[in-house]
């Protein structure tokens, strides 16, 4: 979306935070001896026809992320994993608010 829509907000900000989120997860994969999954996000990415339509996609994606982290947090998890999932959940809440804010502008 960044390439298609000329690096407009909020995507430019969110991509930076997504890179930080990956950096939170990588040590957990190493510590618990899990292989890092292959990034297949492009395979399921949805490219909206317009910039205005991107926000509905972002809202839906963040709602799905929040629900996923809430399911994870119901599990018995090591404290370091729980802490990262809480931070990721909270970040998704922030991203959701950003997408909703931008969606309301259109």
Backbone as CSV, one residue per row, in Angstrom:
resi,resn,N_x,N_y,N_z,CA_x,CA_y,CA_z,C_x,C_y,C_z
1,UNK,0.821,-1.186,0.000,0.000,0.000,0.000,0.864,1.249,0.000
2,UNK,2.015,1.171,0.671,2.895,2.328,0.712,3.363,2.699,-0.692
3,UNK,3.774,1.699,-1.458,4.226,1.991,-2.823,3.078,2.504,-3.683
4,UNK,1.928,1.886,-3.556,0.795,2.262,-4.404,0.257,3.649,-4.060
5,UNK,0.204,3.969,-2.797,-0.399,5.226,-2.370,0.643,6.235,-1.881
6,UNK,1.839,6.158,-2.435,2.885,7.182,-2.276,3.323,7.398,-0.831
7,UNK,3.361,6.370,-0.044,3.889,6.497,1.305,3.118,7.440,2.196
8,UNK,1.807,7.430,2.080,0.971,8.329,2.874,0.735,7.755,4.263
9,UNK,0.436,8.666,5.176,0.059,8.247,6.522,-1.293,7.564,6.459
10,UNK,-1.617,6.681,7.337,-0.837,6.270,8.492,0.150,5.128,8.193
11,UNK,0.198,4.685,6.955,0.999,3.503,6.631,2.480,3.691,6.894
12,UNK,2.998,4.874,6.640,4.422,5.103,6.867,4.776,4.961,8.338
13,UNK,3.887,5.389,9.228,4.126,5.232,10.668,3.947,3.786,11.101
14,UNK,2.935,3.152,10.605,2.617,1.793,11.038,3.687,0.808,10.584
15,UNK,4.249,0.984,9.405,5.282,0.054,8.939,6.493,0.095,9.864
16,UNK,6.823,1.272,10.379,7.943,1.385,11.323,7.653,0.609,12.604
17,UNK,6.440,0.703,13.099,6.116,-0.018,14.330,6.033,-1.518,14.083
18,UNK,5.594,-1.919,12.901,5.538,-3.353,12.593,6.940,-3.958,12.590
19,UNK,7.911,-3.202,12.102,9.296,-3.681,12.139,9.765,-3.840,13.584
20,UNK,9.375,-2.930,14.449,9.705,-3.040,15.876,9.037,-4.271,16.484
21,UNK,7.815,-4.538,16.096,7.103,-5.707,16.636,7.809,-6.998,16.247
22,UNK,8.298,-7.062,15.040,9.061,-8.238,14.610,10.290,-8.394,15.495
23,UNK,10.931,-7.286,15.815,12.126,-7.353,16.659,11.802,-7.821,18.074
24,UNK,10.575,-7.649,18.523,10.163,-8.171,19.825,9.966,-9.683,19.764
25,UNK,9.473,-10.166,18.627,9.161,-11.592,18.490,10.384,-12.450,18.196
26,UNK,11.314,-11.947,17.429,12.472,-12.751,17.012,13.228,-13.389,18.178
27,UNK,13.518,-12.660,19.257,14.220,-13.297,20.374,13.423,-14.434,21.027
28,UNK,12.091,-14.314,21.003,11.263,-15.386,21.576,11.371,-16.657,20.741
29,UNK,11.376,-16.503,19.429,11.536,-17.662,18.557,12.876,-18.330,18.839
30,UNK,13.903,-17.534,19.007,15.225,-18.091,19.284,15.262,-18.738,20.666
31,UNK,14.765,-18.047,21.680,14.802,-18.549,23.056,14.057,-19.881,23.185
32,UNK,12.933,-20.015,22.501,12.121,-21.221,22.625,12.349,-22.199,21.480
33,UNK,13.385,-21.950,20.709,13.853,-22.856,19.658,12.770,-23.162,18.611
34,UNK,12.155,-22.094,18.133,11.195,-22.200,17.033,11.805,-21.549,15.803
35,UNK,11.559,-22.126,14.656,12.015,-21.513,13.412,11.136,-20.305,13.109
36,UNK,11.756,-19.242,12.624,10.970,-18.084,12.205,10.121,-18.473,11.008
37,UNK,8.842,-18.125,11.016,7.989,-18.465,9.867,8.368,-17.650,8.639
38,UNK,8.095,-18.203,7.511,8.307,-17.501,6.256,7.242,-16.411,6.130
39,UNK,7.663,-15.229,5.722,6.718,-14.124,5.541,5.941,-14.352,4.250
40,UNK,4.674,-14.674,4.405,3.803,-14.898,3.253,2.684,-13.874,3.191
41,UNK,2.903,-12.737,3.825,1.876,-11.708,3.883,1.422,-11.221,2.527
42,UNK,2.339,-11.163,1.587,1.981,-10.679,0.251,0.960,-11.601,-0.408
43,UNK,1.017,-12.881,-0.086,0.096,-13.844,-0.693,-1.357,-13.579,-0.314
44,UNK,-1.576,-13.034,0.880,-2.950,-12.805,1.322,-3.311,-11.325,1.383
45,UNK,-2.397,-10.478,0.957,-2.661,-9.040,1.008,-3.784,-8.653,0.050
46,UNK,-4.569,-7.709,0.503,-5.670,-7.178,-0.292,-5.292,-5.747,-0.686
47,UNK,-5.308,-5.464,-1.963,-4.986,-4.116,-2.427,-6.276,-3.402,-2.820
48,UNK,-6.717,-2.495,-1.991,-7.930,-1.747,-2.299,-7.737,-0.882,-3.540
49,UNK,-8.845,-0.507,-4.139,-8.826,0.285,-5.365,-8.467,1.738,-5.105
50,UNK,-8.701,2.212,-3.894,-8.433,3.613,-3.604,-7.803,3.760,-2.221
51,UNK,-7.167,4.897,-2.026,-6.574,5.221,-0.723,-7.635,5.185,0.375
52,UNK,-8.788,5.736,0.124,-9.859,5.766,1.121,-10.277,4.361,1.546
53,UNK,-10.244,3.425,0.614,-10.651,2.046,0.923,-9.615,1.294,1.759
54,UNK,-8.393,1.796,1.824,-7.358,1.095,2.587,-7.674,1.038,4.073
55,UNK,-8.413,2.008,4.541,-8.653,2.093,5.976,-9.588,0.997,6.473
56,UNK,-10.559,0.617,5.674,-11.433,-0.495,6.055,-10.626,-1.792,6.141
57,UNK,-9.678,-1.964,5.225,-8.810,-3.148,5.275,-7.969,-3.113,6.546
58,UNK,-7.418,-1.948,6.864,-6.619,-1.807,8.081,-7.436,-2.062,9.333
59,UNK,-8.639,-1.532,9.380,-9.524,-1.751,10.533,-9.794,-3.239,10.711
60,UNK,-10.159,-3.922,9.640,-10.454,-5.355,9.725,-9.229,-6.146,10.168
61,UNK,-8.065,-5.802,9.644,-6.834,-6.516,10.002,-6.490,-6.320,11.473
62,UNK,-6.634,-5.111,11.973,-6.304,-4.855,13.377,-7.312,-5.508,14.312
63,UNK,-8.582,-5.534,13.942,-9.580,-6.242,14.761,-9.219,-7.721,14.834
64,UNK,-8.835,-8.303,13.700,-8.427,-9.710,13.692,-7.188,-9.928,14.552
65,UNK,-6.226,-9.011,14.489,-5.027,-9.128,15.321,-5.373,-9.057,16.800
66,UNK,-6.219,-8.119,17.173,-6.621,-7.968,18.572,-7.280,-9.247,19.068
67,UNK,-8.181,-9.794,18.280,-8.849,-11.045,18.664,-7.844,-12.181,18.805
68,UNK,-6.862,-12.248,17.906,-5.837,-13.284,17.971,-5.034,-13.161,19.269
69,UNK,-4.574,-11.941,19.589,-3.793,-11.770,20.810,-4.631,-12.060,22.045
70,UNK,-5.907,-11.739,22.024,-6.773,-12.057,23.165,-6.893,-13.568,23.347
71,UNK,-6.962,-14.325,22.243,-6.978,-15.793,22.342,-5.655,-16.298,22.912
72,UNK,-4.550,-15.754,22.419,-3.236,-16.160,22.925,-3.126,-15.900,24.423
73,UNK,-3.607,-14.740,24.845,-3.450,-14.343,26.247,-4.322,-15.144,27.204
74,UNK,-5.254,-15.917,26.697,-6.044,-16.817,27.538,-5.269,-18.085,27.876
75,UNK,-4.149,-18.303,27.183,-3.338,-19.502,27.367,-2.363,-19.314,28.530
76,UNK,-1.858,-20.437,29.033,-0.799,-20.410,30.034,0.513,-20.178,29.286
77,UNK,1.084,-18.990,29.424,2.259,-18.597,28.652,3.414,-18.222,29.570
78,UNK,4.632,-18.422,29.104,5.776,-17.887,29.847,5.628,-16.368,29.960
79,UNK,6.133,-15.785,31.011,5.932,-14.355,31.257,6.506,-13.482,30.144
80,UNK,7.638,-13.870,29.558,8.199,-13.039,28.491,7.326,-13.070,27.239
81,UNK,6.732,-14.199,26.964,5.833,-14.318,25.816,4.562,-13.513,26.080
82,UNK,4.027,-13.651,27.280,2.821,-12.902,27.655,3.072,-11.399,27.525
83,UNK,4.216,-10.943,28.017,4.532,-9.518,27.958,4.555,-9.011,26.512
84,UNK,5.166,-9.770,25.617,5.224,-9.359,24.211,3.825,-9.368,23.600
85,UNK,3.031,-10.382,23.899,1.678,-10.430,23.347,0.827,-9.278,23.863
86,UNK,1.015,-8.888,25.104,0.288,-7.731,25.636,0.703,-6.468,24.888
87,UNK,2.000,-6.298,24.668,2.479,-5.125,23.930,1.951,-5.128,22.498
88,UNK,1.928,-6.300,21.868,1.417,-6.399,20.500,-0.085,-6.119,20.451
89,UNK,-0.805,-6.628,21.432,-2.249,-6.355,21.532,-2.483,-4.854,21.642
90,UNK,-1.740,-4.210,22.537,-1.910,-2.774,22.742,-1.534,-1.988,21.484
91,UNK,-0.495,-2.434,20.793,-0.103,-1.778,19.541,-1.212,-1.916,18.499
92,UNK,-1.837,-3.084,18.435,-2.945,-3.265,17.492,-4.118,-2.358,17.845
93,UNK,-4.349,-2.159,19.123,-5.396,-1.209,19.540,-5.062,0.196,19.028
94,UNK,-3.790,0.579,19.130,-3.368,1.899,18.637,-3.506,1.992,17.122
95,UNK,-3.118,0.932,16.421,-3.234,0.926,14.963,-4.701,0.995,14.554
96,UNK,-5.548,0.272,15.257,-6.980,0.304,14.972,-7.509,1.730,15.103
97,UNK,-7.133,2.395,16.179,-7.583,3.781,16.377,-7.093,4.682,15.246
98,UNK,-5.859,4.469,14.799,-5.319,5.286,13.700,-6.098,5.044,12.413
99,UNK,-6.346,3.777,12.095,-7.102,3.482,10.876,-8.518,4.036,10.957
100,UNK,-9.143,3.922,12.128,-10.497,4.453,12.283,-10.515,5.967,12.139
101,UNK,-9.508,6.627,12.695,-9.406,8.087,12.576,-9.307,8.496,11.102
102,UNK,-8.432,7.829,10.372,-8.263,8.156,8.962,-9.501,7.776,8.157
103,UNK,-10.131,6.675,8.536,-11.344,6.234,7.825,-12.437,7.294,7.966
104,UNK,-12.520,7.913,9.119,-13.554,8.928,9.362,-13.320,10.213,8.581
105,UNK,-12.115,10.400,8.056,-11.816,11.588,7.262,-12.384,11.487,5.838
106,UNK,-12.749,10.263,5.438,-13.205,10.075,4.054,-14.678,9.794,3.985
